[in-house]
Amino acid sequence: MSDTLTQADATGLHEDGSLARLTIDTIRTLSMDAVQAANSGHPGTPMALAPVGYTLWSQFLRYDPETPDWPNRDRFVLSVGHASMLLYSLIHLAGIEEIDAEGKKTGKPALSLEDLKQFRQLSSRTPGHPEYRHTTGVETTTGPLGAGCSNSVGMAIAERWFAARYNKPGFDLFDHDVYALCGDGDMMEGVAAEAASTAGHLKLSNLCWIYDSNHISIEGGTDLAFDEDVGMRFQAYGWNVIHVDDANDVGALAAAFDAFKATEDRPTLIVVHSVIGYGSPRAGSEKAHGEPLGEENIRLTKQAYGWPEDAKFLVPDGVAEHFHAAIADRGGKARAAWDDLRARYATEYPDLAAQLDAIFSDSLPEGWDADVPVFDADAKGIASRDAGGKVLNAIAAKVPWLLGGSADLAPSTKTDIKGAASFEPSNYGGSNFHFGVREHGMGGIVNGMTLSHLRGYGSTFLVFADYMRAPIRLSAIMEIGAVWVFTHDSIGVGEDGPTHQPIEHLATLRAIPGLDTIRPGDANEVAEAWKAIMTDASHPTALILSRQALPTIDRSKYASAAGVAKGAYVLADSENPQVILIATGSEVSLALEAYETLKARGVAARVVSMPSWYRYELQDAAYKELVLPKSVTARIAIEMGGEIGWDRYVGFEGRTITMSTFGASAPIAKLQDKYGFTVANIVKVANELLETK
């Protein structure tokens, strides 16, 4: 049988006897059957794009199913995550082998046929939308439209950085491509526009987006809300734009991918015109998008394909072998050649090879924290954003794969790496990234960089975390070590007023499962926070820093800042404390002043610095009791943010000095007086609590 479809074959519904068409229809029918069995899902897009997936994977994608974490593999990102059965069918037919969290083979396929039958079921490896770490072969978690698009830009950036930093004459270790499959919904989302604009500016010629233009949305035709010329928009972004008029024309698809491979000065958008639910009675309708086709419609569709009408989850003889061989023969040889090249590289460039070993094992070089500064006690102090910049630079000098940038705010967030070049088309080895005023896009791009084993970070003002909540949340779902640096963390912003003064933001970040939100109380807590961040790449961190100067606490008088690693620690204490003052960030120094005042008046107090609720909750009950003993119910939480959540730590009898309104435009001292963030008010509230005892 022929292994390719001809132009004439491409327009026909019925099987033509080729293994290519048989494989394409296997992908279609597996997708239909899985969605129907789950009575939930999206069958139409996998049916339409089966020829695209088949052509890309069988002829172009450089991937070794036996080594799915090979660093120089091509990446395939399914940004249309609702079409997950397309990806699951490809993974199954390709014979990708499962690896565990340590990269070791389990001896199982990444996805068996039984796994496909368990689509969308509890604890299955085929969840409704693809999930990174959950299923081998899934490069990133997608579902929120536009997310995969932005991740793919970060992956393409990572490849360019690796190539610029580590490739040497005769040693092209990194030269892979990144493909993302996008849909009309992706193209409507602002994050995809932000990412596309960034990619065009950076001339990422290793990036190819395949845009499924099927003109269907959940509510009906896309012309209800979306009628722009996407191709012209991308040309304006600086992309190479190619049109394929029929998604079933595998010859035209192959030519488009060849054109992408030949393009060296810009990213490529392939606009593929498809019919959603191809071959079914619901073809071309929104009814084919987000619900099962129904048993009768499936029977009629299979009949139209020339498929056994009553067969379910059928993989005809020869299909899996054909598809696996097409990928594995090419990818396996490429991976074996790369392994040999990598071994010779280690002999020629041992220091660089050691860096690569550390990067891809998510480990750190010896002495990475040797130059992290220790800050002397200083009543005037330093803004935690300034301390953060000093610590970041000390670490980046030893860990060059710690890199990132800001949404046009590096002079304010202090996240530029001094003396390092900018990452630009003229220098892909640069460490400073300029994301522009694109917070959402920045978040998705940083996630893509981090998925490539870089320690990526992105920064902006805390109030603008609202613009990028989706990628922050996804970084937590994926359990990746992205770092989100947020400065200007409270009403301490001052004169800029309530539009720039975050109130509810700490609570919303703390509400994200798996996100470590750290708000250090002085420069040495900043240093300890960065140490904690770097030693654990298994979850993301939001590092919350101040605009205003914070006193640097005298650690010879008070406890060591090393307690940051446990989330909360006793900073100042008394024998048998009567009241506990719990504070974070800029309010820690206020709590210490109040402690000294209370102590002078004969009140036994304790100060607990609590920079990270996340880390504190990981401690055992004994440690928690040591810090916040149940016997002391007079507790005050002090934080220039919203009150939500503090009741967990102050209890029914405690009080909070927090924000219950938006702020105001005024100098910080005036704002502190207005909202009660003064030593006098803390002492007053403490006395009121004790009077009720």
N, C-alpha and C positions, 0 to 999 in steps of 0.2 A: 504493500500500500504506500501511496505517496505520503511524504511527511510534511507537505506544504499545501496550502489552499491556493487555488488560482483566483484571479480577479472574477472570473465567471462564477466560480463556486461560492464566492463571498456573499453574494446576494441571495442565495438559496437557503430556505429553511431546512430542507431535508438532508440527512446524512449523505455524504458523497463517498464514503468508504475509506477516507484517509485517516491516518492516526491523528493528524493535527485536528481535524474536525471532530473526531471521536473524543479527543481529550477536552476540547473546548466545550462540547456538550456534556461531558462528564462533570465539568466544573459547574455548568448551569444546573444540571439536574440534582447534583449533590446539594447545591444551594437551595433550590426549591424544596427538596425533601426535608432538609434540616429545619428550615423555617416552618414548614407545615407540621413537622413532628413536635416542634416547640410551641406551635400555635402562636408564634410571636417572632417578629423580625422583619427584615427588609430583603425580599427576594429579587426585586427588579433590577437593581444596579449590578449585582453579581452576574445576572443573566446577560445584561447588556455588555459588560466589560470583560467577560470571559476571554474573548479573543485578544484583548489588550494584555491581560495578565499572562495568557499563554505565550504570546509573541515576545513580550519583554523577558519573561523568565526563561523560556526555552532557547532564545537566540542571543540575548544581550546581557542579562544579569550575571555578574561574576560572583558566584556564591558556591561554596562547597557544603553540601548537605551534611557531610560528616564532621565539619568544623564550623558550626554556625556562629562562633564568636571570633573567627579569623579577623584580625584588625584591618586588613586591606580589602575586605569584602565590599561589594556594592551594597548600598542600603536601599530597601524598598519600604516606603512609608505609605500606609493606607490612611490618608487624611479623611476620606469618607468612611469613617469608622463604622457607621451603621451597615456598611456592606461587608461586614466581617467574614461572612461565609465565603466570599471570594478569596480572601487571604487564607482562611483555614483550609479551603479546598486545595489551594496552591501548595501550602505547607505539607498537607497529607500526600498529595500526588508526587511532590518532589522528594519525599522520603527523608526529610530533615530529621536528624537524630536529636533527641532531647539531651540537654545538659542541665546540671543543677546550678545552684547559686555560686558555687566555686568553679564553675566551668568544666566540671567533670561529667563524662558521659554516664547516663543512667542505664544504658542498654535498652531503652525504649524509644519508639518513634516519638517525635514531638507531638504528633497528632495521629491517632489510629482512626480507623473507620468508626469504631465504637465511640470515640471522642466526638466525631461529627454528629453522631446520633444523639449525643447528650448536649447538643447546642442549647445554650441559655439555661442550663440546669444547675442546681446548687453544686458547688465544688467541682464542676467540670473544667476542663482546660479550654473550653470554647465559650467564653462569656459573650454577652450580647455585643460588646465592643472590645476590640483587641486590647490586651493589657500586658505591658512590659513586665518582665520577670515571671509572669504567670504562664506564658506559652512561649516555648523556644521558637524563634523565627519571627517573633513580633518585636520590632525595633523600638517602638514607642507606644504609649497608651494614647489612643485617639477616640474620638466620639464627639466632643465639643468641636464644632466645625471651625476650620482654620487652624486648629492647634497643630495638626500634623504638618501643614504647610510651613508654619513658623519653625517647628522642630527640624524640618529638612534643611532649612537655611543654616541652622546651627551646626548640623552634621556636615554640610558642605564647607562651612567655615573651618570646622575642625580638620577636615582633610587637607585644606589649603595650608593651615598652620603646621600640621604635622609634616607636610611635604617641604615647606619652607625651612623648618627647623632641623629636620632629620635626614632628608634626602641628600645624598652626596653623589659625585660623579660615578656612574656605574652602579649606584645603589638607589634605585627609585623604589623605596619601600612603600611609599604612599602615593597612589594615583587612582583611587577609586571614585566612583560616581554615586550620586544620590538621586533616587527617583521618588516622586511623590504623586500619588493618584488623588486628584481633587475633583470636586463637583461644583454644581451651581451654588450650593449653600456656602461652600468655602469661599467662592468668589464674591459672595455678598458680605461676608464677615470682614470687619475692619482689620483684624489681626493678620489676615492673609495679605491684605493690601500693604500693611506696614512691613511685613516680611518680604514681600515681592519688591517693594521699593528699595529696601536694604540690599537685597540680593543683586538687583540691577546696578545699584551704585558700586557694589563691590566686584561686579563683573565675574560672578561665580559660574564659570563655564562648566563646572562639574555637576551642575544642578539641573535636573529636568523635571518639570511638573507636567503631568498628563491631565488635562482638564476635560472631564466628561460633561460635555454640553448636551444634556438631554431635554432641557427646557421644561423640566417638571419639578415642582416643589410639593410639599405636603398639601397645600391649599388648592393646588391646581397648576396651571401653566405659569412659568416664571414671569411671563409678561404681565402678570398681576402687579409685580413690584420691581421687575429687573429687566431692563431692555437695552442696556448699554452694550457697546462693542468691546468685549473683554480683550480680544486680540489687540485692538488699537491701544487700549489702556496699557497693556503690557509692553507694547512697542515703545510707548512713552516712558515706561520704567527702564527701558534699555535692554529688553529681552529679545531674543530671537523667537519669532512666532511662526509655527507651522500648523496647517490645517489638514486634518484627515476627515474626509466627508462621510465615511462609513466605518463604524467601529468593527464591522465584520471583515473589512478588507485588510487582511494580515500583510499583504504585500506593501500596501501604503503605510501601514503601521511600522513595518520594518524599515522602510525608506525614511520615515520620520525619525526613528531612533538612530539610523545611520547619520542623518543630518545633525542630530544633537551631538553625536560623538565627534563629528568633524568641526563643530563650532568651538572656537578657542578663546573668544573674547567676551562672552556674555552667557547668562543662563538661557535655557530654552523652555518655552511653553508649547506643548503639543495640544491643540484644540481638537478633540475627538468628538465627532457628532454621532450620538448613539440613540437607540430606541430602548427606553426603560422597559423591562419585562419582555425582552425580545422573544417573539414566537408565541407568546401567550395571548389569550383573548383580551387580556388587560394591557397589552403592549401600548406604550405611548400615553398611558394614563397615570394619574396620581394614585390610582387604586393598586398599581403594581409596586408602589414605593414602600409603604410602611406596614403592610399586613400580609399574612399568608395568602397565596393565590386561591386556595380551596382545592379540594381533592379533584373535582371535576375539571377545573381549569388546568390543573397539573396534568391530568390524563390527556386533555386535548393538546396541551403544549408538547408533551412527549410524543404524541402521535404526529404532530407537525414536524418534529425533529426526526421522525423515523426511529424513535426510541421505544423499547418495550413499555407499553402504557402502564402496566401494573408493577413494574420493577421499582423498588425503592433502594436508594443508596447504592446503586449499581456502579461498579467500576469495571468496565469490560476488560477482558484479557488483553494484555499488552499496553494498556494506557499508562499505568503507573510506571512500568518499566521504561516506556518511551520517554515520558516526561522527566523521570529521574536521570536517565542517561544523558538527555540533552543538557541538563544543568550540571550534573556531577562530572561528566567527562571534561567539560570546559573548566568548571570551577575547581575541581580536584587537581588538575594539572597546574592551574594558576597558583593555587594554595601551596602545592608541593614546591614549586619553583620559588615562591616567596619564602618558604621556610628555609630553603637552601641559601637564598640571598641574605636572609636575616642572620643565619649562622656565620656567614662570611663577614657580614657587617660588624658583628660583635667582636671579631678578631681585629678588624681595621679601626673601629671606633668604639672601644669598650666603654668609655664614659657615657657616650650617647646611648649605647645599647642598654646600659644600666638604668638610665632615665626612662627608656621605653618599658623596661621590665617593671619599674615602679609604677608608671602610669597605668599600664594595663592590668596590674594586680591591685590597683587602688591603694597603694602603699606610699610611704614617704621616705625620702632619702635620710640617711643618718645625719644627725645634726641640723635638721631642718628648722628647729626652733632655737638654735644657739644664739641668734642675734635679736630675738624678740626683746624689746626694751622693757626694763623695769623702771617705773616712774617714781621719782622721789616725792615725798610728802610736800604738798604745796597748797596753802589755803586759797590762793587765787585759782590754781588748777588750769585745766585745759579742757576744751570741748571734747566730748567722747568721739565726735566725728574726726577731730584732728588726731586724737590718740589712735583711732582706727586706721587712719591713713599711714601713720608711722609703723604700726604693727603689720599692716598689709604689705608694706614695702619690705619690711625685714623678712617676712616669710617668702614673698615672691622672688626675692633674690636667691633663695635656696630651692624654691619649688617653682620653676618657670612655667609649669603648666597650670598654675593658679593665675587666671587671667579673666578679664572682663571689662566692664565699663559702666557707663551711666546713660540715662535718657537726657543727654545734653546738660548734665548738672555736675560733672566731675569736679569743677573748682569748688562747688559747695559741699558735695558728698565726700570729697577728699579720697576718691577711689582711683586716682590715676597712679600708675607705677612710674616713679621718677626715673628719668633717663631712658625710659623704654620708648620704642617707636610705636606709632599708631598702626593698627591693622587696616591696611588700605590696599587697593589693587596693585600699587607699586611696591608694597612690602607686606606679604602675607605672613611674615614672621613676627609682626608686631604684637605687642601684648595689651595695648590700650585700645579699647573698642568704643566707637562713637555710634551709639544706637539712634541718635537723633531723638526728637520728641515723640517717641514711639514706645511707651511703657509696655503695652500688651505684647507688641512684637518682640521687644527686648526679652521679656519673660520666656516666650516660646523659643527664641533663638538660644538663650542661655541653657534652657533645658536640652536642646539638641546638642549643644557643645558638651554638656555634662554627660549625656548619654554616650558620648564618644570618649569618655574617660578623662576629659579635662575637668579641672575644678573651676567651673565657670561661676562668675558672679555678675549681678546686675544691681544698679543702685538708682535711687531717686528719693524724693521726699516721702515721708511716711504717708502723708495725706493722699499721695498719688498711687499708693498700693491698690486703691480701688480700681484703677485702670488695668491692673495686671493680676487680679485675684485668680482668674482662671488658670494661668500657668503656674502660679504658686501652688494652687490646689493640686494640679496635675503632678508637680514635682513631689508632693507628699504621697499621692497615690502610687507613684512609680518608685518611691523610696530611693531617690537619687540625691547626691550631695550638693545640689545647687545652693548658692549663698545669695540671699537677698539683703542688701544693705540699705536700710532706710534711715535717713537722717531727718533733722527738724521734727523732733518726735513728740511735741506737745504744745501747749499754749506758750511755752518758752520761745516759740517762734516770734512772739511779740507783735510788732507793728503790722505785720502782714495780715493779721486778722483771722477771722473764723474760717475763711475759705482755705487757708493754709495751715490751720491748727488742728491736728488730728485729735479726735475725741474717742470715737468708737473703734478705731482701727486696731488697737492692741487686743481688744476683746475678739474682734473678727478673725485676727490671725491666730490667736490662741485656740479658737474654736476649730481650726483645721487639724484633723487627726494626723499625728506624725510630723507636724511642723514644729521645730524647736524655735520658739520666739524668745530671744535673749535681749534684755534691756540692762546693760551694765551701769553700775553706779559711779564708777570713776575710771581713770585711765588703766589702772592695773586690772580691774575687772574686764576691760576691753581686751587686754592682752590674754587673759585667761579664757575669755570667750572664744577668741580666734584659735587658741590651742585646742579647745574642745571641738570646735568646728572641724579643724583639719584632721583630727584623729578618728573621725567617724564619718565616712562617706555614704552611710546607709540611710540617711534622711536629710532633708533640706533644713536650712536655718534662716530665720529672719532676724537679722542683727539690727537692733534699734538704737540709734545714736542721737545725741543732742546737738543742737546748734550752739547753745550757750556753754560757757566754761563751767566745769564741775570741779569742786575742790578735790585734789588728790589726797586720799585718806592716808593718815599716818599708820602704816601697818606695824610699826613697832609698838603702837598703843592699842590698836584694834586687830582683829583677826586677819589672817592671810586671805588674799583674793582667790586663792586656789579653791576655795569653797564654791566658786562659780560652777565647777564641774558637776556638783551635786544639785544645782538649781537653786538652792537656798541654804544659807548658813548663818550661824550666830556671829554677828559682827562685833557687837558690844554686849556685855552681860553684867548681871548683878546676882548676888546670892539670893535664891528664892525670889525671882522676879514677880512683881505684882501686875505688870502690864507689858505687853509685847508690841513694839512698833515695827510693822512690816512695810518695807519700801522697795522701790525699784528705781533705777535711773537717777535722774537729778534729785529725786526726793530722798535718796539715801543720806546725803549730807544733812538735809533738814532733820531727818530722824535722829541722826547722831547729835546734832545740836540740842534737840529737844530732850534726848536721853541725858545729856550732861546737865541740862537745866533741872530735869526731874531728880536726877541723882543728887544735885546740890541742895534740893529741897527735901531730901530724905525719902524719895520714892524709888523703890527698886524697879528698874526697867531693863528691858532687853531690846536690842535692835537686831532684826533679821533682814538681811539683804536677800531679796528673792528675785534675781534676774531672770530665772527660767522656771515657769510652772512645769513645763514638759519634763525637764530633768529632775525636778523635785519629786514628781509623781513616779519616777522610775526607782526611787529609793525604797528601801525596806521600811516596815512599820517602826522598827527600833530607831532608825535615823530620824524619821519624821517626828516621832515622839520627843527625841532629843532636841530638835529645833523648835517645835511648836507643841509643848506638853499640854495634854488635855486639861490639866489642872489649872492652867492659866487661861481664863476665859475673857479677861479684859484685853482685847486686842484691837489695834487700829491699823488699817491698811492705808498707805499714803501713796497716791499715784496720780499724776496729772493726765488722767484718762478716764474713760467710763468706768462705772462701778461694777458692771456685769461680771460675775465670776468670783469676785472677792469674798462673797459670803461663804464660799467653801473654806476659806482660811481664817476669817474673823469669827465665824459662827453666829448664833442667834444673839449673843450678848455683846458682840463686838460692833465697831463703828468703822466707817470708811471716810477718808478725806479724798474725794475723787471729783470728777466732773459730771454734772447732770444736765448741763446745757452746752451749747456751743460757746466758744471763746469770744474775744473782742480784740479790736485793734488798739494796742497800747504798749508802752514799754513793759518788759517782763516784771519788774518790781511792782508796778501798779496791778498787773494781772494776778500776781501771787497774793497780794493783799485782798483783792476783790474776791478771789475764789478760795481763800483760806489756806493757802500753801505757805504758812509761816510757822516759825518756831512757837510763837505765842499761841496760835490756834491749836497746834498739836498738843501742847501742854494743857491747854484748856479742856480739850476733848478727853485727854487721859485722866485728868482730875474728875471730870464728870462721870466717866466710867467707874472710877474707883469709889466715888461717892455713893454709887448705887449698890455697892457690895455690902 
